[in-house]
Amino acid sequence: QEVKLEMVQLRNLNVDPELYVLGMPEWAVEDGMGPAAFMEALSERCPGIGYGYFNPKRARMAELAAGRS
């Protein structure tokens, strides 16, 4: 609200959720929420916010994986 947030880029974690939860602090697991609840809560606090999703092209990902910038 203070910075007039306009868009949030969402990403797929590509990780086993059960494994991911094992590495999280207890408070985060107990108080956590799913993506839909997160988006709803954020939209209530920041009306008009947009959500985006971006995946780089495969060739660019291959360059990054090979260590080329």
PyMOL commands that set and color helices and strands:
alter all, ss='L'
color gray80, all
select helices_A, chain A and resi 17-22+26-30+35-45+58-65
alter helices_A, ss='H'
color red, helices_A
select strands_A, chain A and resi 7-9+50-52
alter strands_A, ss='S'
color yellow, strands_A
deselect
rebuild
show_as cartoon
